[in-house]
């Protein structure tokens, strides 16, 4: 039987995901779920950076030339990233 001690109220709980006294998460799954929810809320509350705003405006521009330039530059960076990932994989495989 698994017993976990609540870090909030110091109550011992038997095989519970949440504390029966205060409701605090105890199990690793519940702690991960709580952490992911907190991170998602922080990400949703974060304001976009100037670069993200510029990229969004270029991607959805009413001018065809700006949209084409955005997709060309994006494709170049994606291709360079793919080459870098392949080289990292190749280096890792060399060690066996």
C-alpha positions in Angstrom: 0.0 0.0 0.0 1.3 3.4 -1.0 1.2 6.2 1.6 2.0 9.7 0.7 2.4 12.7 3.0 0.7 15.9 1.9 3.2 18.8 1.7 0.5 21.3 2.5 -1.3 19.9 5.6 1.2 17.1 6.6 -1.6 14.5 6.5 -0.8 10.9 5.5 -3.0 9.5 2.7 -3.3 6.0 1.4 -3.1 5.5 -2.4 -4.9 8.8 -3.1 -4.2 11.1 -6.0 -5.4 14.1 -4.0 -5.2 14.8 -0.3 -8.4 13.9 1.5 -7.9 16.8 4.0 -7.0 19.8 1.8 -7.3 18.5 -1.8 -3.7 19.1 -2.8 -2.2 16.9 -5.6 -0.2 13.9 -4.2 0.4 11.4 -7.0 3.0 12.0 -9.7 0.3 11.9 -12.4 -1.8 14.5 -10.5 1.3 16.7 -9.9 2.2 16.6 -13.6 -1.4 17.4 -14.6 -1.4 20.4 -12.2 2.0 21.6 -13.5 0.8 21.3 -17.2 -2.3 23.3 -16.4 -0.3 26.0 -14.7 2.1 26.2 -17.7 -0.7 26.3 -20.2 -2.4 29.2 -18.2 0.9 31.1 -18.1 1.4 30.6 -21.9 -2.1 31.8 -22.6 -1.6 34.9 -20.5 1.8 35.7 -22.1 1.7 38.6 -24.6 3.2 37.9 -28.0 6.7 39.3 -28.7 7.4 41.8 -31.4 8.9 39.1 -33.6 5.8 36.9 -33.3 3.6 39.9 -34.1 5.7 40.7 -37.2 5.7 37.1 -38.3 1.9 36.9 -38.0 1.5 40.1 -39.9 3.8 39.0 -42.7 2.2 35.6 -43.0 -1.3 37.1 -43.3 -0.3 40.2 -45.3 -2.6 41.5 -48.0 0.4 41.8 -50.4 1.3 38.7 -52.3 5.1 39.6 -52.4 5.3 39.9 -48.6 3.6 36.5 -48.1 5.8 34.8 -50.6 9.0 36.3 -49.0 7.8 35.1 -45.6 7.2 31.6 -46.8 10.6 31.5 -48.6 12.5 32.7 -45.5 10.5 30.3 -43.3 11.3 27.4 -45.6 15.0 28.3 -45.6 15.1 28.3 -41.8 13.2 25.0 -41.7 15.6 23.4 -44.1 18.6 24.6 -42.1 17.0 23.3 -38.9 16.5 19.9 -40.6 20.1 19.8 -41.7 21.2 20.6 -38.1 18.9 17.9 -36.7 20.3 15.4 -39.1 23.9 16.3 -38.2 23.1 16.1 -34.5 21.6 12.6 -35.1 24.6 11.6 -37.2 26.9 12.7 -34.5 25.0 10.8 -31.8 24.9 7.6 -33.9 28.7 7.8 -34.5 29.3 6.9 -30.8 27.1 3.8 -31.1 
